[in-house]
């Protein structure tokens, strides 16, 4: 419960997208918003970490969670020399 808010702040029926949610502050925010009723979109480049956070948060709430991963490789753009 948020002891600073009266009445309690809720995020029911709202969706939050958290990048870097596989660890650290992103993980903490995923748990916080899940407890406050939000649908949480977990995004991280580390699939194992993201899946672990999804599993943890699902156990603590009935909110719906999604897991999105970076599945492509970005290659540097090399400008062509103009002659």
Number of C-alpha atoms within 10 A of each C-alpha: 10 10 8 8 9 7 8 10 13 16 14 14 10 11 17 15 17 18 19 18 28 24 16 9 13 20 23 15 18 29 21 15 23 25 20 18 19 24 22 26 18 26 23 21 15 14 16 10 17 25 19 14 22 23 11 14 22 16 9 11 16 13 19 16 20 13 15 16 14 11 8 6 6 7 6 6 6 6 6 6 5 4 3
